[in-house]
Amino acid sequence: MLNDIKKDTQARMAKSIDALRHTLTKVRTGRASPSLVEHLKVNYYGSDMPLSQVASVAVADARSLTITPWEKQMVAAVEKAIYASDLGLTPNTAGTVIRINLPPLTEERRKELSKHVHGEGEDTKVAIRNIRRDANQQIKELLKEKKITEDEERRSEDEIQKLTDKAIKDVDEVVKAKEQELMAV
């Protein structure tokens, strides 16, 4: 019982950290990356599809991406999705190829992105603390039902706290790494 709670808690905390890493790949740094636009939703015959399913995205050089839709009529829909995104990018179209030039980041924009990264990190920490609270509630339920002793409860809560501390430390490391990547000129 207690081991199941600990394993579940550990797995959920790891998923939260993975979700943070995934979210931070979308935050733009100084260099081009396909993950910057792959999550954009494109209207494909009436349904929203991820850009990666209607076009190929490639890095042309350090500061530009090329997007090649698989169908010629999708060029306008892909352009529209890029304009509608909050990325602040302007696509240039030449026939069936869409080129996106990434302007260098200004110091102000870097600081803004850094604040965004911190905010995402804080959201993940809150999620981790909520996972801890759920685990501790499950442990208290077991104690109430007299399935475990008070010593086992205390020991389990300490172990859950150690898992929480480790997960929060991991979040801090992920945020710090992304921040260094953003601030590198």
C-alpha angles and dihedrals in degrees: 000000000000092000090052090053091049093047092048091048092049092048093049092049091050090051090052091053091047089051089052091051090049092049092049092054086069092057107098120240126182095283134064119260130173090225087069092075106014093093094056114117116233124195103242112182093324100319129087113245129179112260090241089065096053102036144019116249119204137173108243094184138329093294106031142061129201121210119195114189114213091227124047094224090058093069093087093046092051091048090050091051091051092050091047093052121094092237095100093226127146117213121215114206125206109175107301097345122087116202123197118195114201112215116221112268117255120224089250092052091047091055091047091051090046090056089049090052090050090050091052089049091052091049089053091049090053090051090050091050089050089053089051091050091051092050092049090050090053090051091050089051090055090050091049090051088050092238092127135029126246090252091055089048093052093045092048093049089051091051091048088051090052090052089049093050091050092048092049090049089052090051090051090051093050091049092046092050092050091047091053089049090052096047094048107105 
